[in-house]
């Protein structure tokens, strides 16, 4: 171990009994120095065989005795365990054997026999201690005959194991205990300090190695692994939220630690395949069956999914998922999963390549009965920075997330994306000549919507370009931005399976001043609907500097309705087509909700390169619907930026349509 670790823990005894305090005063090179300051400890009947050994060092509880052959809990176990200890000088001991410890620190456990072990029960849990501390569980400590080890050797081994795990794993257990009784704000403050401290260390790019049924999975295989519905967290606790955990496999190779925070402290949820269902239609071979102990060793959960009474009061529907790098997504009532959000984007669209930070640890607060929101903290890790995230999540007709991120760069970062959104746009009403599809449109979002710091409304329809395109919209303290799905009729898509009309929109509303920067839109060429190709985020004007702290707070809305209510006409459709054989293009833009008739509005059109001709305004059959059409002559231009809005004598009558033309 790298250096001394100081830890003091009292282990309480039965009423009337004494107590022993053991202080670890130094841990170096596999040795331990211990000072004993009391005479007797008496542990209760309820304690299992492993607990007395670990309790000497850490006061742990609820650690079962497990059979190595079955993974089941042992019958019986130790009953009352008095442990006598005499005062002794501090001595160094070999933690791999415990011999010096027991010779100089005289410990006399009085134990009852341990009976043979029974078969495993479904859903056996280890209380998080074994997995979090990386201890070899008791079933690894067995005698030659296969029975539980003799009492003396068992305690020796347990004490040795308890000493070995002093260090980072003990620090986690200590942190869990230190969270007891803290408010959610105080818990988040601890996460912030952990992120700050971690930023000073070298980056640990840890990944899992899959084996057994978790290796070589395609998406169909992975979807055949499901969390058991009857094993959800808080399932039988009559609480307003439930949670399940996401299995490892496929692209999900980052280990994720998930903790439940309650007034008693933080409890990690260890990975166990017993909580998973494996579809027998997929997992039926010798190498694709249920995992054994070796097949799940070294694996972790990779994310979490949340449930609440979203669409009906008498049932729980999933409404949010956190999984993969820093990705998360959510839905509102009567919507279906579509676009995603991320904790942070680094280098998106950069020729040097993109860096993907990841949420390595979650702290999920146990909700109170009747609570309307759920509180989650997350630790972000990456080669370039660390971060702490606080989520307050409220599901409903409009699902909202109050998000506070605290970032600690390890090095200077110029291309950083705050509050990034990720979506898919294959084709719509505009420029679909490359797409041969029976459907009218295929996309999770139809456009980038923005409200600037000066309250100017902007709309940028999305495209599926032939080459990567990046657009930046400069601003100061933006009011909001988001990726919006405006077409809400089945006829707009004609997809009975995808139901793109029910995909949610996502809207970012900054809380506080974000300063100068730009809303950035990245559009990537796409060949099918199974990948994302749209990214939108806020990029600060100045780079993030190493050693500094950066705070960003915002409210993220997921909704099937339009977020920004305004008394202005909105762009509902953008269409284009050939205007002849000379390369000219005809553009048609439909506005809905115009406060004035077509004859009373003036189109304000600007073209950065090329020429616009034959600009006309037409009244459409539906009241408030106005169409603007024009012919674009590119000339020698290879790209051009368009902007258009409707104007009346009283001022703007519509949001501003913005568009990029490329050859």
C-alpha positions in Angstrom: 0.0 0.0 0.0 1.1 3.5 -0.8 1.1 5.0 2.7 -0.2 5.0 6.2 -3.9 4.7 6.8 -5.4 5.8 10.1 -8.8 4.4 11.1 -10.6 4.1 14.5 -13.7 2.0 15.0 -15.5 1.0 18.1 -17.2 -2.4 18.2 -20.0 -2.5 20.6 -20.8 -5.6 22.7 -23.8 -7.0 24.4 -25.4 -5.0 27.3 -23.1 -4.9 30.2 -20.1 -6.2 28.2 -17.0 -4.2 27.6 -15.9 -2.9 24.2 -12.6 -3.1 22.3 -11.2 -0.3 20.2 -8.6 -1.3 17.6 -6.7 1.5 15.8 -4.9 0.7 12.6 -1.8 3.0 13.0 0.0 2.0 9.9 -0.2 -0.2 6.9 2.9 -0.7 4.8 4.3 -3.6 2.6 1.7 -6.1 3.8 2.1 -5.5 7.5 -0.2 -4.0 10.1 0.4 -2.4 13.4 -2.3 -2.5 16.0 -3.0 -1.0 19.4 -5.5 -2.7 21.8 -7.2 -0.5 24.4 -9.8 -2.7 26.1 -10.3 -6.1 27.5 -13.4 -7.9 26.1 -15.9 -7.8 23.3 -19.0 -9.9 23.1 -20.9 -10.3 19.8 -24.5 -11.2 19.6 -26.1 -14.5 18.5 -27.4 -12.8 15.3 -23.9 -12.3 13.9 -22.7 -14.8 11.3 -19.3 -16.5 11.2 -17.5 -13.9 9.2 -18.6 -10.9 11.1 -16.5 -11.4 14.3 -13.3 -11.4 12.3 -14.1 -8.4 10.3 -15.7 -6.6 13.2 -12.3 -6.4 15.0 -11.2 -4.0 12.3 -14.3 -2.4 10.8 -17.5 -3.2 12.8 -19.2 -4.6 9.7 -22.6 -6.4 9.9 -24.9 -8.5 7.8 -22.2 -10.5 6.1 -23.5 -14.1 5.6 -21.5 -17.3 5.6 -21.7 -18.8 2.1 -21.1 -22.3 0.8 -18.4 -22.5 -1.9 -20.1 -25.2 -3.9 -23.6 -23.6 -4.2 -23.3 -19.9 -3.4 -26.1 -20.5 -0.8 -26.2 -19.2 2.7 -25.0 -21.6 5.4 -27.4 -23.0 8.0 -26.5 -22.2 11.6 -23.2 -20.4 11.6 -21.6 -19.1 14.8 -23.9 -18.2 17.6 -22.5 -16.1 20.5 -18.8 -15.3 20.1 -17.1 -13.9 23.1 -13.6 -12.7 22.2 -11.0 -12.0 24.9 -8.2 -9.7 24.4 -5.2 -8.8 26.6 -3.3 -5.5 26.5 -0.2 -5.8 24.5 2.5 -3.7 22.9 2.0 -2.6 19.3 3.5 -5.2 17.0 3.9 -5.7 13.3 2.0 -8.6 11.9 2.0 -10.5 8.6 -1.5 -9.8 7.2 -1.3 -12.9 4.9 -1.2 -15.3 7.9 -2.2 -13.3 11.0 0.3 -15.3 13.1 2.1 -12.4 14.8 -1.3 -10.8 15.5 -2.6 -13.8 17.4 0.6 -14.4 19.3 1.1 -10.9 20.5 -2.5 -9.6 20.5 -4.0 -12.5 22.4 -7.4 -13.3 21.0 -9.4 -16.2 22.2 -12.6 -16.7 20.2 -15.1 -19.1 21.7 -17.3 -20.5 18.9 -20.0 -23.1 18.3 -19.8 -25.6 15.5 -20.8 -24.6 12.0 -23.2 -27.0 10.3 -23.0 -28.0 6.7 -24.4 -25.7 4.1 -27.7 -25.7 2.3 -28.5 -25.1 -1.3 -28.6 -21.6 -2.6 -31.7 -19.4 -2.4 -32.8 -17.3 -5.3 -31.5 -13.7 -5.1 -28.9 -14.2 -2.4 -27.3 -10.8 -1.5 -24.1 -10.2 0.3 -25.0 -6.8 1.6 -22.5 -5.1 -0.7 -19.6 -5.6 1.6 -17.8 -8.5 -0.1 -18.1 -7.0 -3.6 -17.2 -3.5 -2.6 -14.2 -4.5 -0.5 -13.1 -7.1 -3.1 -12.8 -9.8 -0.4 -12.7 -13.4 -1.3 -16.0 -14.6 0.1 -16.1 -17.4 2.8 -16.7 -20.1 0.2 -13.1 -19.7 -0.9 -11.9 -20.5 2.6 -12.5 -24.3 2.9 -10.6 -27.2 4.3 -9.4 -30.3 2.3 -12.6 -32.2 2.9 -14.7 -29.4 1.3 -16.5 -28.5 4.6 -16.3 -25.1 6.2 -12.8 -24.5 7.6 -12.1 -25.1 11.2 -12.9 -22.3 13.5 -9.4 -21.1 14.3 -8.2 -21.1 10.7 -11.4 -19.4 9.6 -10.9 -16.5 12.0 -7.3 -16.3 11.1 -8.1 -16.0 7.4 -10.9 -13.6 8.0 -8.7 -11.3 10.1 -6.0 -11.5 7.4 -8.5 -10.7 4.7 -9.8 -7.8 6.7 -6.4 -6.3 7.0 -5.5 -6.8 3.4 -8.4 -4.6 2.2 -7.2 -1.6 4.1 -6.7 1.1 1.5 -9.0 2.2 -1.3 -11.7 -0.3 -0.5 -11.7 0.5 3.1 -11.9 4.2 2.1 -15.1 3.4 0.3 -16.6 1.7 3.3 -15.4 4.6 5.5 -17.0 7.0 3.0 -20.3 5.0 3.2 -20.3 5.3 6.9 -19.5 9.0 6.8 -22.6 9.6 4.7 -24.9 8.4 7.5 -27.2 11.1 8.7 -26.2 13.6 6.0 -28.6 15.7 3.9 -28.6 15.1 0.2 -26.8 18.4 -0.3 -24.1 17.4 2.1 -23.7 14.0 0.4 -23.3 15.8 -2.9 -20.7 18.0 -1.3 -18.7 14.8 -0.5 -19.0 13.7 -4.1 -17.7 17.1 -5.2 -14.7 16.7 -2.9 -14.1 13.2 -4.2 -14.1 14.5 -7.8 -11.7 17.2 -6.8 -9.3 14.8 -5.2 -9.5 12.4 -8.1 -8.6 15.1 -10.6 -5.1 15.2 -9.1 -4.5 11.5 -9.7 -3.6 9.8 -13.0 -6.6 8.6 -14.9 -7.6 4.9 -14.4 -9.0 3.7 -17.8 -10.5 0.6 -16.3 -12.7 -1.8 -18.3 -14.2 -5.2 -17.7 -13.1 -8.4 -19.6 -16.2 -10.4 -20.5 -16.5 -14.2 -20.2 -19.2 -16.8 -20.1 -22.5 -15.6 -21.5 -21.5 -12.0 -21.3 -18.9 -12.2 -24.1 -19.3 -11.7 -27.8 -22.8 -10.3 -27.6 -24.6 -8.5 -30.3 -27.5 -6.2 -29.6 -30.1 -9.0 -29.9 -28.1 -11.1 -27.4 -27.7 -8.3 -25.0 -31.4 -7.5 -25.1 -32.1 -11.2 -24.1 -30.5 -10.5 -20.7 -33.1 -8.8 -18.5 -33.2 -7.8 -14.9 -35.8 -9.8 -13.0 -38.9 -7.7 -12.5 -39.5 -9.2 -9.0 -36.0 -8.1 -7.9 -36.3 -4.4 -8.5 -34.9 -2.1 -5.8 -37.8 -0.9 -3.5 -40.3 -3.2 -5.2 -42.1 -4.1 -1.9 -41.4 -0.9 0.0 -44.5 1.0 -1.1 -42.4 3.9 -2.4 -43.1 6.1 -5.4 -40.0 4.9 -7.3 -38.4 1.6 -8.2 -35.1 0.8 -9.9 -33.3 -2.0 -11.7 -29.7 -2.4 -12.8 -28.2 -2.8 -16.2 -26.1 -5.9 -17.1 -22.6 -5.9 -18.5 -21.9 -6.9 -22.1 -21.7 -5.7 -25.6 -20.3 -2.1 -25.6 -21.0 -1.7 -21.9 -17.6 -2.6 -20.5 -17.1 0.2 -18.0 -17.6 -1.0 -14.3 -20.2 1.2 -12.5 -20.7 1.2 -8.8 -24.2 1.9 -7.7 -25.0 2.9 -4.1 -28.3 3.4 -2.2 -28.1 6.3 0.2 -30.4 6.3 3.3 -30.1 7.9 6.7 -28.0 4.9 7.8 -25.4 5.6 5.1 -24.5 4.3 1.6 -25.0 0.7 0.6 -23.3 -0.5 -2.6 -25.3 -3.0 -4.8 -22.9 -5.7 -5.8 -23.2 -7.4 -9.2 -24.8 -10.9 -9.2 -26.2 -12.8 -12.2 -28.8 -14.2 -9.9 -30.8 -11.0 -10.5 -30.8 -11.5 -14.3 -32.9 -13.6 -16.6 -31.2 -15.2 -19.6 -33.6 -15.9 -22.5 -33.2 -19.6 -23.2 -33.8 -19.0 -26.9 -30.5 -17.2 -27.0 -28.5 -18.6 -24.1 -28.8 -22.4 -24.7 -25.2 -23.5 -25.4 -22.4 -24.6 -23.1 -20.7 -21.3 -23.5 -23.9 -19.2 -23.6 -25.8 -20.6 -20.6 -26.2 -19.1 -17.1 -23.0 -17.8 -15.7 -21.2 -19.7 -13.0 -19.1 -18.2 -10.3 -16.1 -17.9 -12.7 -18.3 -16.4 -15.4 -19.3 -13.4 -13.4 -16.1 -12.7 -11.4 -14.7 -9.2 -12.0 -18.0 -7.9 -13.5 -20.1 -5.0 -12.4 -23.3 -3.4 -13.2 -23.2 -0.8 -16.0 -26.1 1.5 -15.3 -29.6 1.8 -13.8 -33.2 2.2 -14.9 -35.9 4.1 -13.0 -39.6 3.4 -12.7 -42.6 5.4 -11.5 -46.4 5.5 -12.0 -46.0 7.5 -15.2 -48.9 6.5 -17.4 -51.2 5.0 -14.8 -51.5 5.4 -11.0 -51.7 1.7 -10.3 -48.5 0.6 -12.2 -44.9 1.4 -12.6 -43.4 2.4 -16.0 -39.8 2.9 -16.7 -39.0 6.6 -17.4 -35.3 7.1 -17.3 -32.1 5.1 -18.1 -28.5 5.9 -17.2 -26.1 3.7 -19.1 -23.0 3.9 -21.4 -20.3 6.6 -20.9 -22.3 9.6 -19.5 -25.4 8.9 -21.5 -28.9 9.1 -20.0 -32.4 9.5 -21.5 -35.9 9.9 -20.2 -39.5 10.1 -21.4 -42.6 11.9 -20.3 -46.2 10.6 -20.1 -47.4 9.1 -23.4 -44.0 9.3 -25.1 -41.4 6.7 -26.2 -37.7 6.7 -25.8 -35.9 8.7 -28.5 -33.1 11.2 -28.1 -30.5 11.0 -25.3 -28.5 13.4 -23.1 -25.0 13.2 -21.8 -23.1 14.5 -18.8 -20.5 16.1 -20.9 -19.0 16.1 -24.4 -15.3 16.5 -25.2 -14.0 17.0 -28.7 -17.2 16.3 -30.5 -16.7 16.8 -34.2 -13.0 17.4 -33.7 -10.7 15.7 -36.2 -8.5 14.5 -33.3 -11.4 12.3 -32.1 -13.9 12.5 -29.4 -13.3 11.7 -25.7 -16.2 10.0 -23.8 -16.3 10.7 -20.1 -18.2 8.2 -18.1 -20.3 8.0 -14.9 -18.3 5.5 -12.8 -20.3 5.8 -9.5 -23.9 6.6 -8.6 -25.4 7.5 -5.3 -29.2 7.0 -5.4 -31.1 8.4 -2.5 -33.9 6.3 -1.1 -37.1 8.3 -1.7 -39.6 9.1 1.0 -43.2 7.8 0.7 -45.2 10.2 -1.5 -42.0 11.9 -2.9 -42.4 13.6 -6.2 -38.8 13.5 -7.2 -35.7 11.3 -6.9 -32.2 12.5 -6.1 -29.1 11.0 -7.7 -25.5 11.9 -7.6 -22.9 10.7 -10.1 -19.1 10.8 -10.3 -17.7 11.5 -13.8 -14.3 10.3 -14.9 -12.2 10.9 -18.0 -8.6 11.4 -19.1 -9.1 15.1 -19.3 -11.2 15.8 -16.2 -13.4 14.6 -13.3 -16.8 15.8 -12.3 -19.6 15.6 -9.8 -23.2 15.6 -11.0 -26.4 16.1 -9.0 -29.8 15.1 -10.5 -33.2 15.9 -9.1 -35.6 14.0 -11.3 -39.4 14.5 -11.5 -41.3 12.2 -13.9 -44.7 13.2 -15.2 -46.5 14.8 -18.2 -43.3 16.7 -18.5 -40.3 14.9 -17.0 -37.8 17.4 -15.6 -34.2 17.0 -14.3 -32.5 19.7 -12.3 -28.8 19.1 -13.0 -25.8 20.7 -11.3 -22.4 19.7 -12.7 -19.0 20.5 -11.1 -16.0 20.0 -13.3 -12.3 19.7 -12.4 -10.1 19.6 -15.6 -6.8 17.7 -15.5 -5.6 19.6 -18.5 -6.8 22.5 -20.7 -9.9 21.6 -22.7 -10.9 23.8 -25.6 -13.6 21.7 -27.2 -16.0 21.0 -24.3 -19.8 20.6 -24.6 -22.0 21.4 -21.7 -25.5 19.9 -21.5 -25.1 17.8 -24.7 -28.1 16.2 -26.4 -27.8 13.4 -28.9 -30.4 12.4 -31.5 -31.0 10.7 -34.9 -32.1 12.3 -38.1 -32.3 10.1 -41.2 -34.6 12.0 -43.4 -37.7 14.3 -43.4 -39.5 16.5 -45.8 -36.3 18.1 -47.1 -33.5 16.6 -49.2 -34.4 12.9 -49.2 -33.2 12.1 -52.7 -30.6 9.7 -51.2 -33.2 7.8 -49.2 -35.4 5.0 -50.7 -38.0 4.5 -48.0 -41.8 4.1 -47.9 -42.1 6.3 -44.8 -42.6 10.0 -45.0 -39.9 10.8 -42.4 -37.6 9.0 -39.9 -36.1 11.0 -37.1 -36.1 11.4 -33.3 -35.8 15.2 -33.6 -36.8 17.5 -36.4 -34.8 20.6 -35.4 -32.6 22.6 -33.1 -34.7 25.2 -31.2 -33.0 28.1 -29.5 -33.9 31.2 -27.4 -31.0 33.5 -27.2 -30.0 35.7 -24.2 -31.7 38.6 -26.0 -34.9 36.5 -26.3 -34.5 35.9 -30.1 -36.2 32.7 -31.3 -34.3 30.6 -33.7 -35.1 27.3 -35.5 -32.6 25.3 -37.4 -34.1 22.2 -39.2 -31.9 19.2 -39.0 -30.4 17.5 -42.0 -28.6 14.3 -42.9 -25.5 15.8 -44.7 -23.2 14.1 -47.1 -20.2 15.3 -45.1 -19.8 16.2 -41.4 -21.3 19.7 -40.7 -20.7 21.8 -37.6 -22.7 25.0 -36.9 -22.1 27.4 -34.0 -24.6 30.0 -32.9 -22.9 32.7 -30.8 -24.6 33.9 -27.7 -24.3 35.4 -24.2 -26.2 33.7 -21.4 -28.6 31.7 -23.5 -32.2 31.4 -22.3 -32.5 27.9 -23.6 -31.9 25.4 -26.4 -33.1 21.9 -27.3 -33.7 19.2 -29.9 -37.4 19.3 -30.7 -39.8 16.9 -32.5 -42.5 19.1 -33.9 -44.4 16.8 -36.2 -46.8 14.9 -33.9 -49.1 13.1 -36.3 -48.8 9.4 -37.3 -49.3 10.6 -40.9 -46.1 12.6 -40.7 -44.1 9.3 -40.4 -46.4 6.3 -41.3 -44.3 4.0 -39.0 -46.5 1.7 -36.9 -43.5 0.2 -35.1 -41.2 3.2 -34.6 -44.0 5.8 -33.7 -41.6 8.7 -34.2 -44.5 11.0 -33.5 -44.3 10.0 -29.9 -40.5 10.7 -29.5 -39.9 13.3 -26.8 -38.3 16.7 -27.2 -35.5 17.8 -24.9 -35.0 21.4 -23.7 -32.1 22.8 -21.8 -32.8 25.8 -19.6 -29.6 27.3 -18.0 -29.9 28.3 -14.3 -27.7 31.2 -13.7 -25.3 33.0 -16.1 -23.3 30.8 -18.5 -21.4 33.7 -20.0 -20.2 33.9 -23.6 -20.1 30.9 -25.9 -22.1 29.2 -28.6 -24.8 26.6 -29.1 -23.1 24.1 -31.3 -24.8 21.7 -33.7 -23.0 18.7 -35.2 -24.6 16.8 -38.0 -23.0 13.5 -39.2 -23.8 11.5 -42.3 -26.1 8.6 -41.5 -27.1 5.5 -43.5 -29.7 4.0 -41.2 -31.9 4.8 -38.3 -30.1 2.6 -35.8 -27.3 5.1 -34.9 -27.3 8.7 -33.7 -25.9 11.5 -35.9 -27.0 14.7 -34.3 -25.3 16.4 -31.3 -26.2 19.8 -29.8 -24.5 21.4 -26.8 -23.2 24.7 -25.2 -19.6 25.4 -25.8 -18.0 28.1 -23.5 -16.0 30.8 -25.3 -12.9 30.2 -23.1 -11.3 26.8 -22.6 -11.4 25.0 -19.3 -8.1 25.3 -17.4 -6.5 22.6 -15.4 -6.8 22.9 -11.6 -9.9 25.2 -11.8 -13.5 24.4 -10.8 -16.4 25.0 -13.2 -20.0 24.9 -12.2 -23.0 24.5 -14.6 -26.6 24.3 -13.5 -29.6 23.7 -15.8 -33.0 22.3 -16.0 -33.6 19.6 -18.6 -37.2 19.0 -19.8 -38.4 15.9 -21.6 -41.8 16.4 -23.1 -44.1 15.5 -26.0 -45.3 19.2 -26.1 -43.5 22.3 -27.2 -41.5 23.8 -24.3 -41.1 27.4 -25.4 -44.6 29.0 -25.5 -44.5 32.2 -27.7 -47.0 34.3 -29.6 -45.0 33.9 -32.8 -45.4 31.7 -35.8 -43.4 28.5 -35.8 -41.7 26.7 -38.6 -43.5 23.5 -39.2 -41.9 22.2 -42.4 -38.9 22.8 -44.7 -39.1 21.4 -48.2 -36.8 21.8 -51.2 -36.5 20.5 -54.7 -34.9 21.1 -58.1 -35.7 24.4 -59.7 -34.4 23.4 -63.1 -31.5 21.8 -64.8 -29.0 24.6 -64.0 -28.5 23.5 -60.3 -30.9 26.0 -58.8 -33.0 25.0 -55.8 -36.6 25.8 -54.8 -37.2 26.2 -51.0 -40.6 26.2 -49.4 -41.0 27.0 -45.6 -44.3 26.6 -43.8 -45.1 28.7 -40.7 -47.9 27.9 -38.3 -49.6 30.3 -35.9 -48.9 33.5 -37.8 -50.6 36.5 -36.0 -51.3 38.1 -39.4 -52.4 37.0 -42.8 -50.0 36.4 -45.6 -50.8 39.7 -47.3 -49.9 41.6 -44.0 -46.4 40.0 -43.5 -43.1 40.6 -45.1 -40.5 37.9 -45.5 -37.1 39.0 -44.2 -34.7 36.7 -46.1 -30.9 36.8 -45.9 -28.4 34.7 -48.0 -24.7 34.6 -47.1 -23.6 33.3 -50.6 -25.4 33.0 -53.9 -28.7 34.7 -54.7 -32.4 34.4 -53.8 -35.0 35.0 -56.5 -38.8 35.0 -56.8 -39.6 35.3 -53.1 -43.3 34.9 -52.5 -45.7 34.6 -49.5 -48.7 32.4 -49.7 -51.7 31.9 -47.5 -52.4 28.2 -46.7 -55.9 26.8 -46.1 -55.5 26.4 -42.3 -55.9 29.7 -40.4 -52.5 31.1 -39.3 -50.5 28.9 -41.8 -48.3 30.9 -44.1 -45.9 29.7 -46.7 -42.7 31.4 -48.0 -41.1 30.1 -51.2 -38.0 31.3 -53.0 -35.5 30.1 -55.6 -31.9 29.8 -54.6 -29.2 30.4 -57.2 -25.8 29.2 -55.8 -23.5 30.4 -58.6 -20.0 29.6 -57.6 -20.8 29.1 -53.9 -20.2 25.7 -52.3 -22.1 26.5 -49.1 -24.4 29.2 -47.9 -26.3 30.2 -44.7 -29.9 31.2 -44.9 -32.1 33.0 -42.4 -35.8 34.0 -42.7 -38.5 35.4 -40.5 -41.9 37.0 -41.0 -42.3 40.7 -40.1 -45.2 43.0 -39.5 -45.2 46.7 -38.8 -45.3 45.8 -35.1 -42.1 43.7 -35.3 -41.2 40.0 -35.9 -44.2 37.8 -36.4 -42.3 34.5 -36.4 -39.2 32.8 -35.1 -36.2 32.9 -37.4 -35.6 30.0 -39.7 -31.9 29.2 -40.2 -30.5 26.7 -42.8 -27.2 25.7 -44.3 -27.0 24.8 -48.0 -24.1 22.7 -49.2 -23.2 21.2 -52.6 
